[in-house]
């Protein structure tokens, strides 16, 4: 399994982010090809101090190649181009294999 994670910083307009993200962006993301599972949270806490993130989104794919195919697909491009419609600040995108024991 392979995971794609998007980390959103604190937002200028959290209410707009929540409403748009849940009602418009997530339905688009659910249509990514080869997507196995996705999840998100807008309750991000740090062990100490303030959290540097407002929202975290995770998507699981069978392989790195499936993740790349999803990102490069027409739907993947639509999802990426939609981000400025709701998010402010610099997002971080990371990916990694999921090692299970």
N, C-alpha and C positions, 0 to 999 in steps of 0.2 A: 504494500500500500504506500501511497505517496500523498503528502498533505501540502496544500497551498493555504497560506494564512495572510490575511490583510489586517493591518493594525492601523486604526484611525486615531489621530490625536484628539484632544479636547476640541469641541466644536463651538463656533461662534453662535450658532442657533441650534441647540440640541433638540428642541421640539420639532423643528423642520426636518432635521436629520432623521429622527425616529419615524416620523410620519411618512416621509418619502421613501426611506430605506425599507420599511416593512411593507408598504403598499405598492411600491413600484420597482425598487431595485432587487429585492430578494426574489420576487417572481421571475424576473429576468435571469438571475443567477441560477435558479432551479432548472433552467432549460439548457445549461451548459452540457455539451456532449460528453459522454463518458463519466459524468459525475456520479459517484457512488453514494455520497452522503455529504450534507453540509450542516453547519450550526453557527450560531452567533451569540454574542452576549454584549449588552450595553451596561453591565454591572461589573466594571473592572476595578479591582481594588489592589493597592500595593500593600506589602507587609508593613512598610513604614513610609510615611509621607504620602503625597498625592500620586495617583497613577498617571503615567505619561500617556495613557490611552483612554479613549472614550468608548470605543467599540472594537471587538475582535470578531472576524469572520474566518471560518475554517471550511475547507472543501477537501474531501478525500477522493482520490482516484486510484485505480488499480496499479498504475505505474507512472513513472516520470514522463514517458512518452504520451500516455493518455492525458496527463495534465497539460503538456505542451500543445497537444492537438486541441484541447478545450480552449486554451488561451488564444490560440491562433485562428480559431474558427470564427465564422461570421458572428455567431452569438457571443463568443468571448470578446470580440471587438466591441460589440454593442454594450456589453456589461462594463468594459473598461471606459468607454466614452461617456457612460452615464454618471460616473463618479462625481464630476464637477457640478452636477445638478443638485447635489445634497451635501457633499463633504467639503470642508475647508481645511487648510493646513496640509502638510506633507504626509501622505500615507506611506506606510512601509509594507512591502510585499516580500514575504519569505516563503521558502518551500524546503521540504525535507522528507526523507523516507521515514516511515513509521516502523520502528523496530519493536516487534512483539516478542515477549518471552513466555 
